Amino acid sequence: MDFFHVIVVLPILSMQKSFCENSLLISIDVKK
């Protein structure tokens, strides 16, 4: 159960992280 949970959660976290980074980059580009 825990192993399965990790397999499911890790990709989601990495996706959210990349999404946040992309949002930051976009906001920085807009401010320029």
N, CA, C, O and CB atoms as a CASP TS submission, in Angstrom:
PFRMAT TS
TARGET T0000
AUTHOR 0000-0000-0000
METHOD Language model
MODEL 1
PARENT N/A
ATOM      1  N   MET     1       0.844  -1.204   0.000  1.00  0.00           N
ATOM      2  CA  MET     1       0.000   0.000   0.000  1.00  0.00           C
ATOM      3  C   MET     1       0.881   1.257   0.000  1.00  0.00           C
ATOM      4  O   MET     1       0.694   2.148  -0.828  1.00  0.00           O
ATOM      5  CB  MET     1      -0.956   0.004   1.236  1.00  0.00           C
ATOM      6  N   ASP     2       1.822   1.322   0.912  1.00  0.00           N
ATOM      7  CA  ASP     2       2.693   2.500   0.959  1.00  0.00           C
ATOM      8  C   ASP     2       3.510   2.623  -0.327  1.00  0.00           C
ATOM      9  O   ASP     2       3.680   3.713  -0.872  1.00  0.00           O
ATOM     10  CB  ASP     2       3.633   2.428   2.179  1.00  0.00           C
ATOM     11  N   PHE     3       4.005   1.490  -0.792  1.00  0.00           N
ATOM     12  CA  PHE     3       4.809   1.505  -2.021  1.00  0.00           C
ATOM     13  C   PHE     3       3.976   2.025  -3.191  1.00  0.00           C
ATOM     14  O   PHE     3       4.430   2.868  -3.964  1.00  0.00           O
ATOM     15  CB  PHE     3       5.354   0.087  -2.336  1.00  0.00           C
ATOM     16  N   PHE     4       2.775   1.519  -3.307  1.00  0.00           N
ATOM     17  CA  PHE     4       1.877   1.963  -4.374  1.00  0.00           C
ATOM     18  C   PHE     4       1.583   3.459  -4.227  1.00  0.00           C
ATOM     19  O   PHE     4       1.539   4.190  -5.216  1.00  0.00           O
ATOM     20  CB  PHE     4       0.559   1.147  -4.352  1.00  0.00           C
ATOM     21  N   HIS     5       1.385   3.897  -3.000  1.00  0.00           N
ATOM     22  CA  HIS     5       1.089   5.308  -2.744  1.00  0.00           C
ATOM     23  C   HIS     5       2.251   6.183  -3.216  1.00  0.00           C
ATOM     24  O   HIS     5       2.041   7.231  -3.827  1.00  0.00           O
ATOM     25  CB  HIS     5       0.811   5.544  -1.236  1.00  0.00           C
ATOM     26  N   VAL     6       3.458   5.747  -2.932  1.00  0.00           N
ATOM     27  CA  VAL     6       4.639   6.511  -3.361  1.00  0.00           C
ATOM     28  C   VAL     6       4.708   6.578  -4.880  1.00  0.00           C
ATOM     29  O   VAL     6       5.004   7.629  -5.450  1.00  0.00           O
ATOM     30  CB  VAL     6       5.932   5.881  -2.798  1.00  0.00           C
ATOM     31  N   ILE     7       4.437   5.463  -5.525  1.00  0.00           N
ATOM     32  CA  ILE     7       4.487   5.423  -6.993  1.00  0.00           C
ATOM     33  C   ILE     7       3.453   6.384  -7.589  1.00  0.00           C
ATOM     34  O   ILE     7       3.693   7.002  -8.626  1.00  0.00           O
ATOM     35  CB  ILE     7       4.237   3.979  -7.508  1.00  0.00           C
ATOM     36  N   VAL     8       2.315   6.500  -6.927  1.00  0.00           N
ATOM     37  CA  VAL     8       1.259   7.375  -7.453  1.00  0.00           C
ATOM     38  C   VAL     8       1.553   8.844  -7.142  1.00  0.00           C
ATOM     39  O   VAL     8       1.317   9.718  -7.976  1.00  0.00           O
ATOM     40  CB  VAL     8      -0.108   6.976  -6.866  1.00  0.00           C
ATOM     41  N   VAL     9       2.065   9.108  -5.950  1.00  0.00           N
ATOM     42  CA  VAL     9       2.220  10.498  -5.507  1.00  0.00           C
ATOM     43  C   VAL     9       3.449  11.177  -6.114  1.00  0.00           C
ATOM     44  O   VAL     9       3.398  12.363  -6.443  1.00  0.00           O
ATOM     45  CB  VAL     9       2.312  10.549  -3.994  1.00  0.00           C
ATOM     46  N   LEU    10       4.538  10.448  -6.265  1.00  0.00           N
ATOM     47  CA  LEU    10       5.776  11.074  -6.751  1.00  0.00           C
ATOM     48  C   LEU    10       5.607  11.736  -8.120  1.00  0.00           C
ATOM     49  O   LEU    10       5.993  12.895  -8.272  1.00  0.00           O
ATOM     50  CB  LEU    10       6.883  10.037  -6.825  1.00  0.00           C
ATOM     51  N   PRO    11       5.054  11.059  -9.110  1.00  0.00           N
ATOM     52  CA  PRO    11       4.868  11.708 -10.416  1.00  0.00           C
ATOM     53  C   PRO    11       3.988  12.953 -10.319  1.00  0.00           C
ATOM     54  O   PRO    11       4.236  13.950 -10.997  1.00  0.00           O
ATOM     55  CB  PRO    11       4.253  10.723 -11.409  1.00  0.00           C
ATOM     56  N   ILE    12       2.965  12.890  -9.480  1.00  0.00           N
ATOM     57  CA  ILE    12       2.066  14.042  -9.327  1.00  0.00           C
ATOM     58  C   ILE    12       2.832  15.225  -8.738  1.00  0.00           C
ATOM     59  O   ILE    12       2.686  16.359  -9.193  1.00  0.00           O
ATOM     60  CB  ILE    12       0.851  13.680  -8.424  1.00  0.00           C
ATOM     61  N   LEU    13       3.643  14.947  -7.729  1.00  0.00           N
ATOM     62  CA  LEU    13       4.425  16.022  -7.103  1.00  0.00           C
ATOM     63  C   LEU    13       5.394  16.616  -8.115  1.00  0.00           C
ATOM     64  O   LEU    13       5.530  17.837  -8.199  1.00  0.00           O
ATOM     65  CB  LEU    13       5.195  15.498  -5.864  1.00  0.00           C
ATOM     66  N   SER    14       6.061  15.779  -8.873  1.00  0.00           N
ATOM     67  CA  SER    14       7.019  16.281  -9.858  1.00  0.00           C
ATOM     68  C   SER    14       6.296  17.100 -10.931  1.00  0.00           C
ATOM     69  O   SER    14       6.822  18.108 -11.402  1.00  0.00           O
ATOM     70  CB  SER    14       7.800  15.109 -10.506  1.00  0.00           C
ATOM     71  N   MET    15       5.103  16.671 -11.314  1.00  0.00           N
ATOM     72  CA  MET    15       4.326  17.430 -12.300  1.00  0.00           C
ATOM     73  C   MET    15       3.945  18.795 -11.732  1.00  0.00           C
ATOM     74  O   MET    15       4.054  19.813 -12.415  1.00  0.00           O
ATOM     75  CB  MET    15       3.055  16.646 -12.718  1.00  0.00           C
ATOM     76  N   GLN    16       3.498  18.807 -10.477  1.00  0.00           N
ATOM     77  CA  GLN    16       3.121  20.076  -9.853  1.00  0.00           C
ATOM     78  C   GLN    16       4.335  20.990  -9.750  1.00  0.00           C
ATOM     79  O   GLN    16       4.229  22.199  -9.958  1.00  0.00           O
ATOM     80  CB  GLN    16       2.508  19.838  -8.455  1.00  0.00           C
ATOM     81  N   LYS    17       5.487  20.409  -9.430  1.00  0.00           N
ATOM     82  CA  LYS    17       6.706  21.211  -9.297  1.00  0.00           C
ATOM     83  C   LYS    17       7.057  21.851 -10.642  1.00  0.00           C
ATOM     84  O   LYS    17       7.346  23.046 -10.709  1.00  0.00           O
ATOM     85  CB  LYS    17       7.886  20.339  -8.784  1.00  0.00           C
ATOM     86  N   SER    18       7.031  21.066 -11.691  1.00  0.00           N
ATOM     87  CA  SER    18       7.368  21.602 -13.009  1.00  0.00           C
ATOM     88  C   SER    18       6.321  22.637 -13.436  1.00  0.00           C
ATOM     89  O   SER    18       6.653  23.643 -14.063  1.00  0.00           O
ATOM     90  CB  SER    18       7.464  20.460 -14.057  1.00  0.00           C
ATOM     91  N   PHE    19       5.066  22.383 -13.092  1.00  0.00           N
ATOM     92  CA  PHE    19       4.008  23.334 -13.432  1.00  0.00           C
ATOM     93  C   PHE    19       4.250  24.662 -12.713  1.00  0.00           C
ATOM     94  O   PHE    19       4.104  25.729 -13.310  1.00  0.00           O
ATOM     95  CB  PHE    19       2.615  22.761 -13.061  1.00  0.00           C
ATOM     96  N   CYS    20       4.618  24.596 -11.430  1.00  0.00           N
ATOM     97  CA  CYS    20       4.897  25.817 -10.668  1.00  0.00           C
ATOM     98  C   CYS    20       6.084  26.551 -11.275  1.00  0.00           C
ATOM     99  O   CYS    20       6.062  27.776 -11.395  1.00  0.00           O
ATOM    100  CB  CYS    20       5.170  25.487  -9.180  1.00  0.00           C
ATOM    101  N   GLU    21       7.113  25.816 -11.655  1.00  0.00           N
ATOM    102  CA  GLU    21       8.290  26.454 -12.248  1.00  0.00           C
ATOM    103  C   GLU    21       7.919  27.122 -13.564  1.00  0.00           C
ATOM    104  O   GLU    21       8.380  28.227 -13.852  1.00  0.00           O
ATOM    105  CB  GLU    21       9.417  25.423 -12.471  1.00  0.00           C
ATOM    106  N   ASN    22       7.096  26.464 -14.356  1.00  0.00           N
ATOM    107  CA  ASN    22       6.672  27.047 -15.633  1.00  0.00           C
ATOM    108  C   ASN    22       5.852  28.314 -15.386  1.00  0.00           C
ATOM    109  O   ASN    22       5.993  29.301 -16.108  1.00  0.00           O
ATOM    110  CB  ASN    22       5.847  26.021 -16.458  1.00  0.00           C
ATOM    111  N   SER    23       5.002  28.282 -14.368  1.00  0.00           N
ATOM    112  CA  SER    23       4.187  29.452 -14.055  1.00  0.00           C
ATOM    113  C   SER    23       5.082  30.614 -13.642  1.00  0.00           C
ATOM    114  O   SER    23       4.854  31.758 -14.035  1.00  0.00           O
ATOM    115  CB  SER    23       3.170  29.129 -12.938  1.00  0.00           C
ATOM    116  N   LEU    24       6.106  30.306 -12.841  1.00  0.00           N
ATOM    117  CA  LEU    24       7.036  31.359 -12.412  1.00  0.00           C
ATOM    118  C   LEU    24       7.754  31.942 -13.622  1.00  0.00           C
ATOM    119  O   LEU    24       7.885  33.160 -13.744  1.00  0.00           O
ATOM    120  CB  LEU    24       8.064  30.807 -11.390  1.00  0.00           C
ATOM    121  N   LEU    25       8.216  31.079 -14.510  1.00  0.00           N
ATOM    122  CA  LEU    25       8.925  31.554 -15.702  1.00  0.00           C
ATOM    123  C   LEU    25       8.009  32.430 -16.549  1.00  0.00           C
ATOM    124  O   LEU    25       8.429  33.470 -17.057  1.00  0.00           O
ATOM    125  CB  LEU    25       9.449  30.363 -16.537  1.00  0.00           C
ATOM    126  N   ILE    26       6.779  32.013 -16.694  1.00  0.00           N
ATOM    127  CA  ILE    26       5.825  32.778 -17.504  1.00  0.00           C
ATOM    128  C   ILE    26       5.576  34.141 -16.862  1.00  0.00           C
ATOM    129  O   ILE    26       5.565  35.160 -17.552  1.00  0.00           O
ATOM    130  CB  ILE    26       4.487  32.002 -17.665  1.00  0.00           C
ATOM    131  N   SER    27       5.379  34.160 -15.557  1.00  0.00           N
ATOM    132  CA  SER    27       5.115  35.427 -14.873  1.00  0.00           C
ATOM    133  C   SER    27       6.327  36.351 -14.990  1.00  0.00           C
ATOM    134  O   SER    27       6.172  37.563 -15.142  1.00  0.00           O
ATOM    135  CB  SER    27       4.766  35.181 -13.384  1.00  0.00           C
ATOM    136  N   ILE    28       7.532  35.780 -14.921  1.00  0.00           N
ATOM    137  CA  ILE    28       8.750  36.594 -15.057  1.00  0.00           C
ATOM    138  C   ILE    28       8.827  37.167 -16.473  1.00  0.00           C
ATOM    139  O   ILE    28       9.185  38.331 -16.655  1.00  0.00           O
ATOM    140  CB  ILE    28      10.027  35.747 -14.737  1.00  0.00           C
ATOM    141  N   ASP    29       8.495  36.357 -17.466  1.00  0.00           N
ATOM    142  CA  ASP    29       8.532  36.828 -18.855  1.00  0.00           C
ATOM    143  C   ASP    29       7.521  37.959 -19.055  1.00  0.00           C
ATOM    144  O   ASP    29       7.789  38.921 -19.775  1.00  0.00           O
ATOM    145  CB  ASP    29       8.240  35.663 -19.838  1.00  0.00           C
ATOM    146  N   VAL    30       6.376  37.835 -18.421  1.00  0.00           N
ATOM    147  CA  VAL    30       5.331  38.854 -18.588  1.00  0.00           C
ATOM    148  C   VAL    30       5.770  40.174 -17.955  1.00  0.00           C
ATOM    149  O   VAL    30       5.452  41.248 -18.466  1.00  0.00           O
ATOM    150  CB  VAL    30       3.997  38.377 -17.960  1.00  0.00           C
ATOM    151  N   LYS    31       6.493  40.093 -16.854  1.00  0.00           N
ATOM    152  CA  LYS    31       6.921  41.324 -16.165  1.00  0.00           C
ATOM    153  C   LYS    31       7.974  42.090 -16.957  1.00  0.00           C
ATOM    154  O   LYS    31       8.103  43.303 -16.792  1.00  0.00           O
ATOM    155  CB  LYS    31       7.470  40.989 -14.781  1.00  0.00           C
ATOM    156  N   LYS    32       8.722  41.410 -17.807  1.00  0.00           N
ATOM    157  CA  LYS    32       9.824  42.076 -18.515  1.00  0.00           C
ATOM    158  C   LYS    32       9.329  43.180 -19.443  1.00  0.00           C
ATOM    159  O   LYS    32      10.132  43.833 -20.109  1.00  0.00           O
ATOM    160  CB  LYS    32      10.623  41.058 -19.317  1.00  0.00           C
TER
END
